[in-house]
Amino acid sequence: MKIYNSKKILFYIFIIFFGLIFVGLVGAIIRLINIPAVLITVLLIGGLVYSKKIDWLQNFLQSIFKTKGKKKLLDFSLTTKKEAADKSLKSIDQLIKLINDKVKAKALKDEKDRVSLELDRGDIILVVFGIGSSGKTSLIRALLKRIVGKVSPEMGSTRGKETFRLKLKGLQRGIRIIDTPGILEAGKAGREREKSALIEARKADLMLVVIEGDLRSEEIRTIMSLSKLGKRLLLVLNKIDLRGENEERRLIEILNSRCNDFIEPKDIICTSASPQSIAIPGKKPFQPDPEINNLIRRLAKILHEEGEELIADNILLQCSNLGKEGKKLLVKQRSQSAKKCVDKYGWLSSGALMLTPLPVIDMIAAAAVNAQMVIEIAKIYGVEITKERAKNLAISVGKTLATMGLVQGGVSLISSTLSLSLPTLVVSKVIQAISVSWLTRISGASFITYFQQDQDWGDGGIQEVVEYHYNLNKRDEYFKSFIRKAYERVIDPLVEKKFKKLPPRAWPPREEGS
């Protein structure tokens, strides 16, 4: 008992002794710490690192600062992209207000609302895409480790999209996997399914393009078009259990050569989602496990390193496409309204000339389009201009028509078309009126181009625009259509008025029994 107590006392003395030494050392270090000592220490360490005498410290510090720099840069990039997407969505709201077609405006708004929700979504969208029977659904089964969907050796077993959810270890976001119908299937139903698959593909953050052999030209075109849209692709060569090593190696080389412009070699991955069972005599067939580990590792790496950026890029891309669609609708609407305006003023100028015929030389003023029409076209394109500016623009087009000889050319063209089919008494008046209407159309079309291009005539200037529309309206299909309308609106009413048919001749009353 005494021995035990003495050991315990010695232990405590030992602890106290070393505690005093430690406290003394700490106190000494604290007394030594001052500004000059700190500066000298930092300079010494910095010099050693710079001279690469302490490589491990240099690498450690570089890795810390590099990681922090990358993180800050990524955070800034993501914030910028989200701000750009938000700004794009607000501009789409303005476009929707300008679209008159209520059905199209609602469809655009619904799509805009869907994309708006994408900004706050949680899951990464992974779309599985490819031809029918390539093993898309089998691959999803292997990833989820459970039986989902319907598989069949025949094409078209997946009729519509199916959605599943996967959680990868270490990844904060979940993965929403979308199984799509096969592409390049025959028949109307096949084309409809392909259209559905492409719609889903355009919404993907990341795509798995599943193939079972060499790519056909149609597949390459489809995949390349999706890559050009900005989609991140992994090319999955499935069913490798059906090939030998040499054939597999040869196929990968072929795929690399075909896809090197838009898919990196490390993004071409071999899998066997549903290996064929192996027959064992006298026993149940052996079913090998799916070979998808390489795919899972590549997926995990991409989603860890690029997941957030892929989401931001995809949302920004969808916003951009939606904005383009809205602008396209608005351009079409404005173009239709502007053409109606030009058509109206074309026949108005024709009617005015019928009442007060002008010498050919004075037709320049009539062909130059009056200022009011220019103002109306400008208003359609959301531009407010003064009457003075509208008048100057009209005069500019009129002078261009005259100096390029297009007024005389237009009159000659109309004259040669109509003079043989008109009564002599109205030839001159009708040709003048219809010529003015035709030249007004050319001037009006030139103004539409001017306002479509944000009040810019383009590199070729006003002469090139006017000449383009002159030659366009001379084309057979356009010119014949115009002449038919001219007969309906100008020639037929005028001829009927000038040359009324005589009343039917009065025959003597028929006698009874005759």
C-alpha positions as CSV (number, residue, x, y, z in Angstrom):
1,M,0.0,0.0,0.0
2,K,2.9,2.3,0.9
3,I,4.6,1.5,-2.4
4,Y,1.5,2.4,-4.3
5,N,1.2,5.8,-2.6
6,S,4.8,6.6,-3.2
7,K,4.4,5.9,-6.9
8,K,1.4,8.1,-7.0
9,I,3.3,11.0,-5.3
10,L,6.2,10.6,-7.8
11,F,3.8,10.8,-10.7
12,Y,2.3,14.0,-9.5
13,I,5.7,15.6,-8.9
14,F,6.7,14.6,-12.5
15,I,3.6,16.3,-13.9
16,I,4.2,19.4,-11.9
17,F,7.8,19.6,-12.9
18,F,7.0,19.3,-16.6
19,G,4.1,21.8,-16.2
20,L,6.5,24.4,-14.8
21,I,9.0,23.8,-17.6
22,F,6.2,24.2,-20.2
23,V,4.8,27.4,-18.5
24,G,8.4,28.8,-18.4
25,L,8.9,28.2,-22.1
26,V,5.6,29.8,-23.0
27,G,6.4,32.8,-20.9
28,A,9.9,33.1,-22.5
29,I,8.4,32.9,-26.0
30,I,5.8,35.6,-25.1
31,R,8.5,37.9,-23.8
32,L,10.5,37.4,-27.0
33,I,7.5,38.2,-29.2
34,N,7.6,41.7,-30.6
35,I,7.2,43.4,-33.9
36,P,10.8,43.2,-35.1
37,A,10.9,39.5,-34.1
38,V,7.7,38.8,-36.1
39,L,8.9,40.6,-39.2
40,I,12.3,38.8,-39.1
41,T,10.5,35.4,-38.8
42,V,8.2,36.1,-41.7
43,L,11.0,37.3,-43.9
44,L,13.1,34.2,-43.1
45,I,10.2,31.8,-43.8
46,G,9.3,33.7,-47.0
47,G,12.9,33.6,-48.2
48,L,13.1,29.9,-47.5
49,V,9.8,29.2,-49.4
50,Y,10.9,31.4,-52.3
51,S,14.2,29.6,-52.6
52,K,12.2,26.3,-52.6
53,K,14.1,25.0,-49.6
54,I,10.7,24.1,-47.9
55,D,8.8,22.7,-50.9
56,W,6.0,21.2,-48.8
57,L,5.3,24.5,-47.1
58,Q,5.2,26.3,-50.4
59,N,2.9,23.8,-51.9
60,F,0.7,23.8,-48.9
61,L,0.3,27.6,-48.9
62,Q,-0.2,27.7,-52.7
63,S,-2.9,25.1,-52.4
64,I,-4.7,27.0,-49.7
65,F,-4.6,30.3,-51.6
66,K,-5.4,28.6,-54.9
67,T,-8.5,26.9,-53.5
68,K,-9.7,30.1,-51.9
69,G,-9.1,32.0,-55.1
70,K,-11.0,29.4,-57.2
71,K,-13.9,29.4,-54.7
72,K,-14.1,33.2,-54.8
73,L,-13.9,33.2,-58.6
74,L,-16.6,30.5,-58.8
75,D,-18.9,32.3,-56.3
76,F,-18.5,35.5,-58.3
77,S,-19.2,33.7,-61.6
78,L,-22.3,32.0,-60.2
79,T,-23.6,35.3,-58.7
80,T,-23.0,37.1,-62.1
81,K,-24.8,34.3,-64.0
82,K,-27.8,34.3,-61.7
83,E,-28.0,38.1,-61.9
84,A,-27.9,37.9,-65.7
85,A,-30.6,35.2,-65.7
86,D,-32.8,37.3,-63.4
87,K,-32.3,40.4,-65.6
88,S,-33.1,38.3,-68.7
89,L,-36.4,37.1,-67.1
90,K,-37.4,40.7,-66.3
91,S,-36.8,41.6,-70.0
92,I,-39.0,38.7,-71.0
93,D,-41.8,40.1,-68.9
94,Q,-41.6,43.3,-71.0
95,L,-41.7,41.3,-74.2
96,I,-44.9,39.5,-73.0
97,K,-46.7,42.8,-72.5
98,L,-46.0,43.7,-76.2
99,I,-47.3,40.5,-77.7
100,N,-50.9,40.8,-78.9
101,D,-51.6,37.1,-79.4
102,K,-52.9,36.0,-76.0
103,V,-52.4,32.3,-76.6
104,K,-48.7,32.8,-77.5
105,A,-48.2,35.3,-74.8
106,K,-49.6,32.9,-72.2
107,A,-47.4,30.1,-73.4
108,L,-44.3,32.3,-73.2
109,K,-45.3,33.4,-69.7
110,D,-45.8,29.8,-68.5
111,E,-42.4,28.9,-69.8
112,K,-40.9,32.0,-68.2
113,D,-42.4,31.0,-64.9
114,R,-41.0,27.5,-65.2
115,V,-37.5,28.9,-65.8
116,S,-37.9,31.4,-63.0
117,L,-38.5,28.5,-60.6
118,E,-35.3,26.9,-61.9
119,L,-33.3,29.6,-60.2
120,D,-34.2,28.2,-56.8
121,R,-34.3,24.5,-57.6
122,G,-32.4,22.0,-55.6
123,D,-31.6,19.0,-57.8
124,I,-29.2,18.6,-60.7
125,I,-31.0,17.5,-63.8
126,L,-29.4,14.5,-65.6
127,V,-31.0,13.5,-68.9
128,V,-30.3,10.0,-70.3
129,F,-30.6,10.3,-74.1
130,G,-30.0,8.1,-77.1
131,I,-31.5,5.8,-79.7
132,G,-34.0,3.1,-78.7
133,S,-32.7,-0.2,-77.4
134,S,-29.3,1.3,-76.5
135,G,-29.9,0.4,-72.8
136,K,-30.9,3.8,-71.3
137,T,-33.4,2.4,-68.9
138,S,-31.1,-0.5,-67.9
139,L,-28.4,2.1,-67.1
140,I,-30.8,4.0,-64.8
141,R,-31.7,0.7,-63.1
142,A,-28.0,0.0,-62.5
143,L,-27.5,3.6,-61.1
144,L,-30.5,3.4,-58.8
145,K,-29.9,-0.3,-57.9
146,R,-33.6,-1.1,-58.3
147,I,-36.0,-2.1,-61.1
148,V,-37.6,0.9,-62.8
149,G,-39.1,1.6,-66.1
150,K,-39.7,-0.9,-68.9
151,V,-36.9,-2.5,-70.9
152,S,-37.2,-4.5,-74.2
153,P,-34.9,-5.5,-77.0
154,E,-37.4,-3.7,-79.4
155,M,-37.2,0.0,-80.0
156,G,-39.8,2.3,-78.5
157,S,-40.3,0.6,-75.1
158,T,-40.0,4.1,-73.4
159,R,-43.0,6.0,-74.6
160,G,-42.6,9.2,-72.6
161,K,-40.2,10.7,-70.1
162,E,-39.8,9.1,-66.7
163,T,-38.2,10.8,-63.7
164,F,-36.2,9.3,-60.9
165,R,-34.0,10.6,-58.0
166,L,-30.5,9.6,-57.1
167,K,-28.3,10.7,-54.2
168,L,-24.6,10.5,-54.5
169,K,-22.4,10.4,-51.4
170,G,-20.7,13.7,-50.6
171,L,-22.9,15.7,-53.0
172,Q,-25.2,18.2,-51.3
173,R,-27.7,18.3,-54.2
174,G,-29.8,15.4,-55.3
175,I,-29.8,14.2,-58.9
176,R,-33.0,14.2,-60.9
177,I,-32.6,11.5,-63.6
178,I,-34.9,11.8,-66.7
179,D,-35.3,8.8,-68.9
180,T,-36.2,9.9,-72.5
181,P,-37.8,8.1,-75.4
182,G,-35.4,6.9,-78.1
183,I,-34.4,9.1,-81.0
184,L,-34.3,8.2,-84.8
185,E,-37.3,5.9,-84.6
186,A,-39.5,5.4,-87.7
187,G,-43.0,6.6,-88.2
188,K,-45.0,9.6,-87.0
189,A,-45.1,8.3,-83.4
190,G,-41.3,7.9,-83.4
191,R,-40.8,11.4,-84.6
192,E,-43.1,12.7,-81.8
193,R,-41.2,10.8,-79.2
194,E,-37.9,12.1,-80.6
195,K,-39.3,15.7,-80.3
196,S,-40.2,15.0,-76.7
197,A,-36.7,13.7,-76.0
198,L,-35.0,16.8,-77.5
199,I,-37.2,19.1,-75.4
200,E,-36.0,17.3,-72.3
201,A,-32.4,17.3,-73.5
202,R,-32.5,21.1,-73.8
203,K,-33.4,21.4,-70.1
204,A,-30.5,19.2,-68.9
205,D,-27.6,20.3,-66.7
206,L,-25.7,17.2,-67.8
207,M,-26.5,14.6,-70.4
208,L,-25.6,10.9,-70.7
209,V,-25.8,10.0,-74.4
210,V,-26.1,6.2,-74.4
211,I,-24.9,4.2,-77.5
212,E,-24.3,0.6,-78.2
213,G,-21.8,0.8,-81.1
214,D,-20.5,3.2,-83.7
215,L,-22.4,6.5,-84.1
216,R,-24.6,7.0,-87.2
217,S,-24.4,10.3,-89.0
218,E,-27.9,11.3,-87.8
219,E,-26.8,10.6,-84.2
220,I,-23.6,12.7,-84.6
221,R,-25.6,15.7,-86.0
222,T,-28.1,15.5,-83.1
223,I,-25.4,15.2,-80.4
224,M,-23.3,18.0,-82.0
225,S,-26.3,20.3,-82.1
226,L,-26.9,19.8,-78.4
227,S,-23.3,20.4,-77.7
228,K,-23.4,23.6,-79.6
229,L,-26.3,24.7,-77.4
230,G,-23.8,24.6,-74.5
231,K,-24.8,21.2,-73.1
232,R,-22.3,19.1,-71.1
233,L,-22.2,15.6,-72.5
234,L,-20.9,12.2,-71.4
235,L,-20.9,9.6,-74.2
236,V,-21.7,6.2,-72.6
237,L,-20.7,3.1,-74.7
238,N,-23.0,0.5,-73.3
239,K,-23.1,-3.3,-73.7
240,I,-19.3,-3.8,-73.6
241,D,-19.8,-7.3,-72.3
242,L,-20.9,-8.3,-75.8
243,R,-17.5,-7.3,-77.2
244,G,-13.9,-8.4,-76.8
245,E,-11.2,-6.1,-75.6
246,N,-9.7,-5.4,-79.0
247,E,-13.1,-4.5,-80.5
248,E,-13.9,-2.3,-77.5
249,R,-10.5,-0.5,-77.9
250,R,-11.1,0.0,-81.7
251,L,-14.6,1.4,-81.0
252,I,-13.3,3.9,-78.5
253,E,-10.7,5.1,-81.1
254,I,-13.4,5.5,-83.7
255,L,-15.6,7.4,-81.3
256,N,-12.7,9.7,-80.3
257,S,-12.0,10.5,-83.9
258,R,-15.7,11.3,-84.6
259,C,-16.4,13.3,-81.5
260,N,-13.1,15.0,-80.7
261,D,-14.6,18.4,-81.6
262,F,-17.2,18.4,-78.9
263,I,-16.5,15.5,-76.4
264,E,-13.2,15.0,-74.5
265,P,-11.7,11.4,-74.6
266,K,-12.1,11.1,-70.8
267,D,-15.9,11.7,-71.2
268,I,-16.3,8.6,-73.4
269,I,-17.0,5.9,-70.8
270,C,-17.6,2.1,-71.3
271,T,-20.4,0.4,-69.3
272,S,-22.3,-2.8,-69.1
273,A,-25.6,-1.9,-67.5
274,S,-27.3,-5.3,-67.8
275,P,-24.6,-8.0,-68.5
276,Q,-25.8,-11.2,-70.1
277,S,-26.2,-14.1,-67.7
278,I,-23.7,-16.9,-67.9
279,A,-25.0,-20.5,-68.1
280,I,-23.7,-23.0,-65.6
281,P,-24.4,-26.6,-66.3
282,G,-26.7,-28.1,-63.6
283,K,-27.1,-24.8,-61.8
284,K,-28.9,-21.5,-62.1
285,P,-27.4,-19.1,-64.6
286,F,-24.9,-16.6,-63.0
287,Q,-25.9,-13.0,-63.4
288,P,-22.9,-10.7,-63.3
289,D,-23.2,-7.3,-61.6
290,P,-23.5,-4.2,-63.8
291,E,-20.1,-2.6,-64.8
292,I,-20.8,1.1,-64.2
293,N,-18.1,2.1,-61.6
294,N,-16.2,4.2,-64.1
295,L,-19.3,6.1,-65.0
296,I,-20.2,6.7,-61.3
297,R,-16.7,8.0,-60.6
298,R,-16.8,10.4,-63.6
299,L,-20.3,11.6,-62.7
300,A,-19.2,12.3,-59.1
301,K,-16.1,14.2,-60.2
302,I,-18.0,16.4,-62.7
303,L,-20.8,17.1,-60.3
304,H,-18.5,17.9,-57.4
305,E,-16.3,20.2,-59.4
306,E,-18.7,21.7,-62.0
307,G,-22.2,21.0,-60.6
308,E,-23.1,24.5,-59.5
309,E,-21.7,26.1,-62.6
310,L,-23.5,23.6,-64.8
311,I,-26.8,24.6,-63.2
312,A,-26.1,28.3,-63.6
313,D,-25.0,27.9,-67.3
314,N,-28.2,25.8,-68.0
315,I,-30.5,28.4,-66.4
316,L,-28.8,31.2,-68.3
317,L,-29.1,29.3,-71.5
318,Q,-32.8,28.6,-71.0
319,C,-33.3,32.3,-70.3
320,S,-31.5,33.3,-73.4
321,N,-33.5,30.8,-75.6
322,L,-36.7,32.1,-74.0
323,G,-35.7,35.7,-74.8
324,K,-34.9,34.8,-78.4
325,E,-38.3,33.1,-78.7
326,G,-40.1,36.1,-77.3
327,K,-38.2,38.4,-79.7
328,K,-39.0,36.2,-82.6
329,L,-42.7,36.4,-81.8
330,L,-42.5,40.2,-81.4
331,V,-40.6,40.6,-84.7
332,K,-43.2,38.5,-86.5
333,Q,-46.0,40.5,-85.0
334,R,-44.4,43.8,-85.8
335,S,-43.6,42.7,-89.4
336,Q,-47.2,41.7,-90.0
337,S,-48.6,45.0,-88.6
338,A,-46.0,47.0,-90.6
339,K,-46.8,45.2,-93.9
340,K,-50.5,45.9,-93.3
341,C,-49.7,49.6,-92.8
342,V,-47.6,49.7,-96.0
343,D,-50.4,48.0,-97.9
344,K,-52.9,50.5,-96.7
345,Y,-50.8,53.5,-97.6
346,G,-49.9,51.9,-101.0
347,W,-53.5,51.8,-102.1
348,L,-54.2,55.2,-100.5
349,S,-51.4,56.8,-102.6
350,S,-52.8,55.0,-105.7
351,G,-56.3,56.4,-105.0
352,A,-55.0,59.9,-104.5
353,L,-53.2,59.8,-107.8
354,M,-56.3,58.6,-109.6
355,L,-58.0,61.8,-108.4
356,T,-55.1,64.2,-109.3
357,P,-52.9,62.6,-112.0
358,L,-49.2,63.8,-112.0
359,P,-46.6,64.0,-114.7
360,V,-44.1,61.1,-114.4
361,I,-41.4,63.4,-113.1
362,D,-43.6,64.4,-110.1
363,M,-44.2,60.8,-109.2
364,I,-41.0,60.8,-107.1
365,A,-42.9,62.7,-104.4
366,A,-45.8,60.3,-104.4
367,A,-43.5,57.3,-104.4
368,A,-41.5,58.6,-101.4
369,V,-44.2,57.6,-98.9
370,N,-45.8,60.4,-96.9
371,A,-44.5,61.3,-93.4
372,Q,-47.6,59.9,-91.6
373,M,-46.9,56.4,-92.8
374,V,-43.3,56.6,-91.6
375,I,-44.5,57.7,-88.2
376,E,-46.9,54.8,-88.0
377,I,-44.3,52.2,-89.0
378,A,-41.9,53.7,-86.4
379,K,-44.6,53.5,-83.7
380,I,-45.1,49.8,-84.5
381,Y,-41.4,49.3,-83.7
382,G,-41.7,51.3,-80.5
383,V,-39.9,54.4,-81.9
384,E,-41.2,57.9,-81.5
385,I,-40.0,60.3,-84.2
386,T,-41.0,63.9,-85.2
387,K,-42.9,64.8,-88.3
388,E,-39.9,66.6,-89.6
389,R,-37.6,63.6,-89.2
390,A,-40.3,61.4,-90.9
391,K,-40.5,63.8,-93.8
392,N,-36.7,63.8,-94.2
393,L,-36.6,60.0,-94.2
394,A,-39.4,59.9,-96.8
395,I,-37.6,62.4,-99.0
396,S,-34.3,60.4,-98.7
397,V,-36.0,57.2,-100.0
398,G,-37.7,59.2,-102.8
399,K,-34.4,60.7,-103.9
400,T,-32.8,57.2,-103.8
401,L,-35.6,55.8,-106.0
402,A,-35.1,58.6,-108.5
403,T,-31.3,58.7,-108.7
404,M,-31.1,54.9,-109.1
405,G,-33.6,55.0,-111.9
406,L,-36.0,52.8,-110.0
407,V,-39.0,55.2,-110.6
408,Q,-38.7,55.0,-114.4
409,G,-37.9,51.2,-114.1
410,G,-41.1,50.6,-112.0
411,V,-43.3,52.6,-114.4
412,S,-41.9,50.7,-117.4
413,L,-42.5,47.4,-115.7
414,I,-46.1,48.2,-114.8
415,S,-46.7,49.7,-118.2
416,S,-45.5,46.7,-120.1
417,T,-47.6,44.4,-117.9
418,L,-50.9,46.4,-118.1
419,S,-51.0,48.5,-121.3
420,L,-52.2,45.6,-123.6
421,S,-55.1,44.6,-121.3
422,L,-56.5,48.1,-120.6
423,P,-58.8,50.4,-122.6
424,T,-56.9,53.3,-124.2
425,L,-58.8,56.0,-122.3
426,V,-57.6,54.8,-118.9
427,V,-54.1,53.5,-119.6
428,S,-52.1,56.5,-118.5
429,K,-54.0,57.1,-115.3
430,V,-54.1,53.5,-114.2
431,I,-50.4,52.9,-114.9
432,Q,-49.5,56.0,-112.9
433,A,-51.7,55.0,-110.0
434,I,-50.5,51.4,-109.8
435,S,-46.9,52.4,-110.3
436,V,-47.1,54.7,-107.3
437,S,-48.7,52.0,-105.2
438,W,-45.9,49.5,-106.2
439,L,-43.1,52.0,-105.5
440,T,-44.8,52.9,-102.1
441,R,-44.5,49.2,-101.2
442,I,-40.8,49.2,-102.0
443,S,-40.3,52.4,-99.9
444,G,-42.4,51.0,-97.0
445,A,-40.5,47.7,-97.0
446,S,-37.2,49.7,-96.9
447,F,-38.5,51.5,-93.8
448,I,-39.5,48.2,-92.1
449,T,-35.8,47.1,-92.6
450,Y,-34.6,50.4,-91.3
451,F,-36.6,50.1,-88.0
452,Q,-36.0,46.4,-87.6
453,Q,-32.2,47.2,-87.6
454,D,-32.6,49.8,-84.8
455,Q,-32.8,52.8,-87.2
456,D,-29.7,51.7,-89.2
457,W,-29.5,51.2,-93.0
458,G,-26.7,48.8,-92.6
459,D,-23.2,48.7,-94.2
460,G,-24.5,49.1,-97.7
461,G,-26.5,52.2,-96.8
462,I,-30.0,53.3,-98.0
463,Q,-29.2,52.4,-101.7
464,E,-28.6,48.7,-100.9
465,V,-31.8,48.4,-98.8
466,V,-34.0,50.1,-101.5
467,E,-32.4,48.1,-104.3
468,Y,-32.9,44.8,-102.4
469,H,-36.6,45.5,-101.9
470,Y,-37.0,46.7,-105.5
471,N,-35.5,43.4,-106.9
472,L,-37.5,41.4,-104.3
473,N,-40.8,42.9,-105.4
474,K,-39.9,42.3,-109.1
475,R,-39.8,38.6,-108.5
476,D,-42.5,36.7,-110.4
477,E,-44.5,35.4,-107.4
478,Y,-44.5,38.8,-105.6
479,F,-45.2,40.9,-108.8
480,K,-48.1,38.6,-110.0
481,S,-49.7,38.8,-106.5
482,F,-49.5,42.6,-106.6
483,I,-51.0,42.8,-110.1
484,R,-53.9,40.6,-109.1
485,K,-54.6,42.9,-106.1
486,A,-54.3,45.9,-108.4
487,Y,-57.0,44.5,-110.7
488,E,-59.3,44.0,-107.7
489,R,-58.7,47.3,-106.1
490,V,-58.1,49.8,-109.0
491,I,-58.6,48.5,-112.5
492,D,-61.9,46.5,-112.2
493,P,-63.7,49.3,-110.3
494,L,-62.5,51.9,-112.7
495,V,-63.4,50.0,-115.9
496,E,-66.9,49.2,-114.5
497,K,-67.4,52.9,-113.8
498,K,-66.1,54.2,-117.2
499,F,-67.7,51.6,-119.4
500,K,-71.1,50.6,-117.9
501,K,-72.9,47.8,-119.7
502,L,-75.9,48.9,-121.8
503,P,-79.3,47.9,-120.4
504,P,-80.7,44.7,-122.0
505,R,-82.6,45.3,-125.3
506,A,-86.5,45.6,-124.9
507,W,-88.2,42.9,-126.9
508,P,-91.8,43.3,-128.0
509,P,-94.4,41.5,-125.9
510,R,-95.1,37.9,-127.0
511,E,-98.6,37.5,-128.3
512,E,-100.9,34.7,-127.0
513,G,-100.8,31.6,-129.1
514,S,-97.8,32.7,-131.1
